[in-house]
Structures are given as C-alpha cells and as structure tokens.
Amino acid sequence: MYDVVIEHPAIEDRNYSAADSSQLRGIIRSLALVQGKPPTEGLALHMDVELLRHACDKTGEGVLKVHDITVTLREAEGCEGHQGEDSVLLGGPEFCDGSCRPRSRFDKQKAFELMNAIDDAELDASGGCGPCGLEAGQMCAGCGKCNCHTHETCVRPASEQS
C-alpha cells in the first residue's frame, strides 16, 4: 500500500492511497487528463510507475512529475491495531483500535474535483473568479465585481446602455 501526495502550485496538496501498480497507473493517467494534456500510454506509463515504485521502495519516497503536478509516493504506514500477530502479545489491541484513518482512493469524482480546483485557482490567480467561472475581463462593467455579488445598485456605463 502506498500513500500518494498530489502537489500543484495553485492548490493545497491532496493525499490518496494506491494498493498496487495498476491503481498508480490510473492515477498518473488521470492527472494528465485533468490538466487537459495527453497522458503517457502503454510501456512508457508502465515504466514511469515502476521507476516511481522502485524509488519509493529503495529510498522511502519516489517523485514523478506529470506536467504541472508533482506526485510523491511513500510507503503507507500501517494502523497501530494491525501491526501483526505480536501486537496482542505486546499489549496492543487485537483489532483496529480506531487510531488508523480511512485511506482515500483517487477515483473519477476525485479527478473531477481536482480539475475544478486547479481551474478555479488559475482563474483566481489571473484576476477572475473561480467559483463563478468568470475571467478578469468578464466582471461587471458597473462595479468590477463577479457574479458572487449582488448587482442591485450597479449602473451600466452610458456607452453600454441601449
């Protein structure tokens, strides 16, 4: 089991998990698509994932760049209640004691949320408004604000009134 950290300059890091190479390939492929760029396919994708896993297994952390996103792979830490059969003999719990946390999988819904977060952050950085999807040049001509605000008192400039 691996912990997968997805980093993009415009958003906060997101953490997911992957059980094997197949799930990692799905994540890597989705990350390219989320950015609107062609994904690595076939043998090249397989090799990227295996090199990432090998680096993680050897040094404890592997890093792969997928266009603007950086993927950091780490070996997942186990739950204190699942440390093996010696856990009970050493005074630990027999079953999960609740100290573990559920691991989040990267699925289609998470990919969609990531795509929207990146798009909104890029709009915000360019002077637009991510939540309402307006670019900087599309703000209200009267007050300069986006659609998140009420425009009851706005007056259109004389050149735009008909």
N, C-alpha and C positions, 0 to 999 in steps of 0.2 A: 504494500500500500504506500502511496506517495501523497505528499502534500504539494499542491500546485499553487504557486502565487503568481497572479497576473498583474503586471505593472504597466501603466500607461501614464505619460506625463500629465495628462489632463484630468485624471480621475484618481481616487484613492485605490490602493491595492485591493485585490479581491482574492479570496482564498477558496480553493476547491480541493477535491481529492480525486485520485485515479488509482484503480486497482492494478492495472496492467498496461502493456504497450498499446493494446487496442484502444483503450479509453484515452490514452495520451495522444494517439494519432488523431482521434476525433476532436480533441480539444485544440490541437495545433492547427488542424484544417479549419475548424470553425473560427479561430482567431483571425486568420487571413480573410475569410469571408466577411466577418464582422467589420473589417476595415475597408471592405469593398475592393480587395486586391486578390489576385489569383493565388489559390493555395498551392503548396508543394504537393505533388502527387506521387503515387507509386513508390518505386525504390528509393527515391530521394527523401520522401517523407519518412519511410521506414528507417533509413539510415540516420536522419536527424533525431528521431525519437530514441533509437538505440544508443547513439552517442550521448544524448541527454541523460538517459538512464545509467549508462556506464559511468559518466562523470559523477552522478549522484551516488551511485554505489561505491565508487572509489574514494571520493573526497567528502561526501556528505551533502553536496549541493551541485546541481547542474543548472546551467543557464543557456537559454536559447532565445534568440531574437526573431520575432515574427513581425516583420515590417516595423511599426512603431511600438509594438507591445513586447515586453520582456517577460519571458516565462522562467520562473525559478522553481526547480524541482528539489524537494527534500524528502528524505525517508520519513514516513509518518511515525509519530510517537504513539505507542500503544496506551491503552487505558490502564490505570493502576489496578483495576479489578481483573484484567486479562493478561497479567504478566507471566502466566504459566502455572503449571500444577504446584510449584513450590510456593506460590503466593499464599495459600491457605496455611501451609506448614510454617511459614514465617510470620504468621499473624495477620495476613492480608485477607481481604474479602474473597469469598468463594465465587461470587458472581460480580458483575459490574456494580460498583458502589455509587454510580452517578457522577463520578469525577471525570468521566470521559465526555466528550462533546460530539454530537452528531456530525458526520462529515458530509459536506455539501458536494453534490455531483454537478458537473458542468453539463447542462442539457440545452435543448433548443430554447427554452424560456430564459435561461441564464445568458445565453448568447444574445438573444433579443434585448434583454435588459442592458447588457454590456454595450451593444451597438448604440442604443439610445443614450446611455450615459456619456459615451465618447462624443456622439454627435451634439448633445446638449452642451457639453463642456467646451467644445470647439466653437459653437455659436456664441456662448458667453464670452469666450476669450477674444472673439472678433468684434465685440460690441453689440451683439444681438442678444436674443433671449431664448435660451434652451427650452424652458417649459412651454412657451407658446410657439416656438419654431420660427420666429421672425429673425431675419438678418438685420444688420445695423441700418441699412437703407430702407427698411420696411416699417420703421417705427412711426408713430402718429405724427403727422405733419404739424398738428397744433401744439402738442406738449412734448413730443420727442420720446414718449414712453411707449411700452409694448402693450399687448392685449391683456396682460396680467392686471392692469389698472383700469378703473372705470374712466370713461372719457366724456362724462356728462357735461363738463364745463369747457371742454375743448372747442376752440373756434378754428375752423379751417382757414388757412391763408386765403386772401382775396383772389389770388391767381388760380386757386383750385376750386373755387365755388362756381357752380353752374346755375 
